[in-house]
Amino acid sequence: MELPQMPAIATPTQPAKRAPGRKRGRRRPRRAPQHQVTWLVVVVIAALAAGWAAHLATEGRMWDEFRQAGHRAYGRGNYKYARQMYREALQRAEERDPGGSRVVASLLDMGRVHQAQGHPDTAAVFQARARALQASSGK
C-alpha cells in the first residue's frame, strides 16, 4: 500500500511556495480608514460654508461702501460720481437680494441724485420702482 504524499515543507535550502496570483514584491495599496474619509468630507464642507459666509459678508460691505461713497460725493455736489457709486450699490443689492430693503434704499438714492441733476422723469422712475418694492414686501 502506498502512503499519501505529504505537502512540501520549506527547508532552509528550499523557498516557501507563494499563493497563486500574488506577485513577488508588490503590495496592495492601503485604503484610508472610513473615519478619515468622513472627517475629510466634514472639513471640506466646513471650509466651503465659511467661504460662502465670508462672501456674503463682503457683498454687504461692498454695498455699504459704494453707498457711503455716493453719499460723500452727493454732499460735495459731485452728482455724476454719486450716480456711479449709487449704481454700483444698486447692482450689488440686486445681486444679493433682488427685492430687499437695500435695493429700495439704492433706488431712492438713484432717484434723489437724478432729481438733483435736473432729470425729474428719470428720478420718478426710480422712486416708483422703490415704492412698488416697498408695497410688495409689505414695509
Steps between C-alpha positions, in 0.01 A plus 500: 500500500626838408519782752336833418742763388562775755511863393841650451641658813725803465852428596787742522608401149152501349290827487136493613240486224293814438127508466390502135432846353733688736797667341825531679575836664166670424260599772146613465454872563347574836162660514440791731298404804135601473516748789781694330293535184202616704706765680644617170149550360396689816804730478440572130132583560590726794757684288248555222240628747751740653597627156137556404433688824804720439380568145158609624654725765729657240210566264314684777806707580553582133142628470551717806834634373356596161199664663717697745724615212187614319381693806838674532504594131138620520587716800784661302270562204679246279177347368659314211730302730219458755281348228778254406544393862125467555474293182772264629321476835173423321664223296648342814167521679312342208753217478468419870130556566294613198199621700673597823525820695845576358356508150230742618757726665720493190207582273408797719862618489499474120174699486643768727817546294306511171270762652805706603641473146177642356353173366164480679353243259785253561483573872128419497571159339744404776267626772206308351706179495595557864135557599392187310760290681396647834136420429574145386712426806240649737735754656 
